[in-house]
Amino acid sequence: MLAAICASGPEHAAVVRTASDLGPLPADRYDYTPQDYQRSQQASALLVRQCMAHRGHPGFPLDPRYPNDPIIATAVSTDYGVLDPDIARRWGYGWNPAEHPGSRPEGRRMTDEEYADWPACNAEANKRLMRGIDLKQDWLYAGRRAIEVDKAVKRDPRLREAWAVWSRCVADQGFTHYSDPAAAYTDSAWQRASDGNTRHTQRERATAVADVTCKRRHHTAELWHSVRAQKQAADIARHHARYTASLRALRTYRANISAALAG
């Protein structure tokens, strides 16, 4: 596997700027996607508005604000740490705040009377979207298995050696001897704020640049991705029936969403 990665040369590594550039993983088809989330939010909003109308609240907004605004935190990360050299150079282990504003509702504020009925309508909408799904057995099984699969990935000797090589490379450039890229990404020295963003200090940005440079030089992310793919494929084969049932549940959920949106 490593020979194949190295044979691909630096041209392959140069295009890896995000985790998606590494290609799909076997478990991806069993997972809830960002598109699923967006569609579920739209469907839920429609169902809640219908329910609220039945409870005597016509004109309830699709994207209501709470009577009192809660604190909203935004956290952005990647499975492999920072990969884009431009982002590392400018934002270190954080991000551009302008590109990740806190997602706040755009509708009007709920009245106290509406807010009293809103939880029941929200629960009713969730129940409608989850109709026909065994939540204890089938729902998002791949996500639950990911915890165990990731433990197996981190124990893999090929990946541990790759991390050791990456760590020495970063340390040789005068930075901390991290155990793995995740340790560099989550270093408390970056002083993440409540929204998860960092301070983008010179030291942080220089560390991130060294991090990305070493990943590219030693194909760390590519090997990491390959090990994850192997472990996921083995887990899917071992628990094929459960993964299949979970995929049916996910398709049922998507069908429920489509029905709600069509209605």
N, C-alpha and C positions, 0 to 999 in steps of 0.2 A: 504493500500500500504506500509506504513512504517513498519507495523507488518511483512509483507511478506519479506521485505528487512532485517529486524533484524533477522527473523527466519532463514535466509540463513546463518547467522553467519559470523565470520571473514574470513572463508575460501573463501567465494565469494569475499569479499573486497580485499583479498590479491592478487588476480590475476589482479586487475584493475591497469594497468600501462599506458594505453593510452585510448583515448576516444573510439576507436574501440572495446576495451575489454568490453565495456558496452552494445554492441550489436547494431543492426541497428535501425534507427528511421523511422516512417511512411513516412516522406517526402523524405527519401533518394532516393527512386526509381524515383523521379521526378527531381532529381538534376544532374547537370553537374559534372562528376567525374574527378579525376586526370587522369584516363585512357582515358577519352574523350579528355582531354586537350593534352595529349601526341600524340594521334592519329591525332587530328586536326592540331597540329604543323607539323607532318609528311606530312599530306595531303596538307596543305597550302604550304609547302616548294616545293613539287612536282609541284603544280599548278603555283606557282610563277616562278619556273625555266622554265616551258613550255612557259609561257607568256614572260619572258625575252628573250628566244630564238627567239620567233616570233618578238621581237622588235630589233633584231640584236645583242643579247648578248649571244652567245652560251657558254656553259660551266659555267653558273652562279652557284655558290655553293649552296648547300642545306641549309647550316648554315652559312650565310655570316656575317662578321663583318661590322659595319658602317665605313664610312671614318674616323670618329673620335669616339673613344669609349665613350659611355655615362657612367654615374655613375649608377651602378646596386646595388639595396638594396635588402636584403633578410629578410623577416619577418616570424618567426615561432611562432605559438601560438596554443592553444587548447581551445575548447569551455568551458572546466571546469578548466582551469588553469593547473598548474603542477600536475601530478598524480604519477609519478615514483619516489620513494624515492631515488634511486641511482642517477638519474639525478638531483634531488633537492640537494643532498649532494655534488655533484661534480660541477654542473653548475648553481645552484640557479634557477633563472627565465630566464636564457639564454640557450645556447646550445654549443656543441662542434663545433668550427669553421671548423674543419677538416671534419665534417659530413655534413656541410651545406655551401659548398663554393659557392660564387656568380656564377650563371650559365651564363657563357660567351660563345658566339658563337665560334665554333671551325674551321669554314671555313676561307677562305682568306678574306681580306678586299675588300669591293666593290670599284670599281673605281668611280670617280665623274660622269662619263657618265652613269654607271649602276644605281647609286643612284638616278639620275634624273628620271629614268623610274620605279624604284622599287616601289614607293608609288602607282602608277596606277596599277601595277601588283598585289600588295598586296591587294588592294581594289577589284580587279577582282576575286582573289582567295576567299576572304571572301564572296563575292556575290554568287559565285558558291557553296560554302559550306552551305550557308543559303537559297538556292533555295527551294521554296515551303513552307517557314516558315513566319508566320505573326509576325514580331518582336515586334509590339506594343501590341498585344493581348496574344500570346501564348508562346513566348520565355522566358524560365526560370521563369515561374510564381511562382513556389515554392520559388525561391530565393527572389522574391519581397515580397511574403507573409511572409517570415521568419522574416522580421522586425517587423511586427505587432504581429506575434505569439510569438516572443521573449519578446515583451513588456508584453503580457499576462502571459508568464511564470514568469517573474520577479515580477509581481503583485500577484502571487499565494501565499496565506497565508502559505501553507505548506513549500514552498521553502524559503520564508522570515524567517520563524521560523528556518529552517535548517541552513540558513546562520547565523542567530543570535547565534545559538548554536556553529557553527564552529568558529565564530568570538570570542566568549568568550573563547573558547578553545585555540585559538592562543594567545589571550591577556594574558591568565593565565600562558602562558609559557614565558611571558616577552616581547612580541612583540606588534606591533601596533594593535590597535583595528580597523581592516578593516571592511567595510560594507559588503563585499562579496569577494569571491576568485578572481574575476576579478580585484578588487581594489588592491589586494596584487600583482597580476601579473604585473599590469601596474604602480606600484608605481614609481614616478619620482626619488626616492632615488637610484634606480638601474642604473641610468644614461645610458640609452640605446644609443648606437652609431647609426650612419646613417644606418647601416645594420640591426638594430633592436636588436642586441645582447647586453647583459649586461656586467658589469665588474666582476661579480662573486665574490663579496667581501664576507668576512666572515659573515657579518651581513645579507647580501642577502641570502646566502646559508643556514644559520641557520633559517631564516624566512621561506624559502621554505620547509625545513625539517619539521618545526612545522606545516606549511600549510598542507602538505601531511599527516602527522600523524593525524591531526584533521579530515581531510576528511575521512580517513580510520576508525578512531575511531567512527565517527558518521554517516558513510555511506552517506556523503554529495553528492558525485558525482552520486551515484546510485539513490538517491531520485530526484536529479536535472534532471537526464536523464529520469526518469519515468514521471515527470511533463511535460517535453518537449514532450515526446511521446503522452501523453494524449492531450495536446493542439494541436499538429500537427494533430492527428487523427480527432479531432473535427473540425479543420479548413478544412481538406480535405473533410470531410462529408458535411460541410456547402457550400463549393465551388467546389463540385465534378466535374461539367462540365468544369470549367476552368482548374482544375488540369489535367483532362483527355485530354483536348486539348493541354496542355503544354507537356504532356507525348508523344502525337503523334508528336509534333514538335521536341522533343528531339530524337525520333526514326527516324524521317526524316533526321535530322542532322547527326545522326550516319550512316544512309544509304548513305548520300552524301559523307561522309568521306570514307566509304568503297569503293564507286564507284571511288573516286579520287585515292585512294591507288591502287586499282585494275588496273586502267587505266595507 
